[in-house]
């Protein structure tokens, strides 16, 4: 036990010296330059509406609303919008970009400005619930309703705000002259490019559908970084990056975008070398200071490892190795004398759920240790982490000793918190449990009534991954078809940030229109479908 | 009498041939090219607010509201706007341009968009009356309230909409992070340049004030054309152009802008050669079809004559002579057998007032005939209108015979409509009454309880002009000090489109916030003050 303390003290000293020196100081500028060199040109496609639609309240529809097509698109550019007053358009698919339109004069000269309200939405439900008074716990400004004054007819007007939507309602708020809405289109953007992979012809329809929606989700999130969601939060998070990069490997293969994101996080580490959980590109690339999320930082080496495995780009892996290693190194002081890990007051994210975090954290630490060792060995840096394999074995032992209940077959918190699926998932991810134990733990927890369940596609991804690691092929496939297939059956064009099969209006933000309905972290079915074709494509 | 009919028929034939041929067809493109060559570069000045202000309801204030300065400007860029929620700023003077500001992060990173409502206004009253439900008879979109979603902090945001205002209220509609309003300024534009004239040092303060406000009004309306008002209608009207050009001759002397406007109207005549009353520059210069206003078209030769007198630019006068002549020629068929003029169903504008139009129209026709003859003689084109002097004398006789009541001393409508000041004004302008008769008519009508009075600065300009033509120097001066001085005393920074000393809320559009509070047609005091310094500057 004493040796552990000494090791921990040594790491702490090491870290202190690192802090004092800001070891990445000399690299940040170069890293940022590389990130900027990798910035993709966005591909623009003009997308036009496919139908005028009418909202219909329907208890059977997702969130209680659906749109049904009605005539009107064919002569929209001829009909006096002053008479119409309002119109709702369906663009046929989820798109991200800028709306362009023209007020076409119908006989009259435009002699006064026109005020239009544009309301863009991802789902029919979001479009039809009153927004005000505002009930959400995040900014009202996330809602995509924009009021615009237009002074000039017969000229394209391009809305400044980038929006993510499938549906658009336009309302006339002011204007006395006769005009029609003309040339209405969205300049939709993505950096995804063509999908480089194809399914087997005899792949079942539901898998084809899930794959299509996965690809659409990923493509929409691929802009000048991997965004988490093009409606909200429109930014790069480590946790989303990892899943997007996984899905991207089997679809768009935009390695340069992954490289850009890896370099952005490296360039934007703080003076201590730590990575914040998310970052912004504008006005200058900058992290969201204060969002150090330990479980996200610990994923960075995994992103780099996957990138290396996919591209063989050892130069990048070597260049970013110190920053990847540091994210784990910086957490090693958390290993207690009994080789359990102390999350302390760090922010840990596994899911949108109220749950014990300590037990899954053990798995997350081990996963990071193992992945970082693998990365090190792949690039000849094994000697830099030569103690880590040994340490990992001890942490595994420590975790099993403290949290694994052989009787119940579950990883459990000693403080009596309800057992969670997350604890079992991460025990498998980190190798605390072997395949047989993991299988038992997962089957037990999924059958357990009062367990904390996976509450987001993010957590569901790791559940699938854990099932696969335990050889639970059938269950993994059934889970995908049930969960992601459930969204498809409810009409998803893109997969959602939040999906609770029992509650369409569920939201972590008090108000479901704030949910992102095109969210990167739910795009991974395509990864599983291509990586394990024998399981998912049959 | 028969000869008149023959002349009229000849003119009609002539006009018909003209119509059929579209005589200006070959010139329009060249005229437009000249207009575009004369398009001024706008001069930009950055104007910053001078104070934070608080609205105070005050029955003694114009429209019942005033703003009083309060502390807060000095640290506006340091104070959390989320705490403030709202702020009203006074920019110290009327400005026209684009607002620029920056959301400055205060510690936090901006992690969600911010929604701000900007409400720009010309008067405190306009800023403090509820706008919705909308009561105005013109487009709601004229009101300068804009809601803007901002995604990026620490970068200048420039509002797309050009606004005309002195006061700005900003309200937070959504946004959860701490920020301050920073770098707030207006990129104010004008093409006026420096004022080239100065008042006598001993000029009375009220005249100095009136002159200052006149100059500000004109300067604000001078953009890439002489606009009528930078808030509303933001366009070029013949009636405003005439008055702006008159005022401009004695102040900014931007002859090129006048030349541009003259050419724009010429280039945009219809296939019949007629000029519409107003025109727009965007997306391509085009007239407001359907707004043929006879009394405005008849003013075009006067604009050209004044321009020529000011600049000596005979080439331009000769080039535009056919189009100027045509505007009058085209109306000659209206001369009846008894030499009175028949306005028929043509749109005539003298004022925002319900009134008889026939009597003032006699004067407007004569004024146009006389001015056009003067113009022709100045450029050696007298032979083209050699019958017109003779015709004018007969029209004068005809008008006097039918409308002049020697007993009352007034020009009166035979149909018993209430007598108007406008009928007397235009009788003087057209020379129907001589100075002595005119003086009596004006004095009588101004003293008459039930007379139709001048109801706008536009009509008041012609009242002053008529007074001066009748030698009513004292009354002209008193009228200016009373009427325009009244606006100054009520706090005008720029002169208003509508001013009824008895009713601050008077509006021709059912709702006073629609009124333009910086309106070209009220800028002419500066013209009188400089043209007649012995009267107005003493």
Interface residues (C-beta under 8 A of the other chain):
Chain A: X108 X109 X110 X111 X112 X113 X114 X115 X134 X138 X139 X140 X141 X142 X143 X146 X147 X149 X150 X151 X152 X153 X154 X155 X160 X161 X173 X174 X175 X176 X233 X234 X280 X282 X283 X286 X287 X288 X289 X290
Chain B: X108 X109 X110 X111 X112 X113 X114 X115 X134 X138 X139 X140 X141 X142 X143 X146 X147 X149 X150 X151 X152 X153 X154 X155 X160 X161 X173 X174 X175 X176 X233 X234 X280 X282 X283 X286 X287 X288 X289 X290
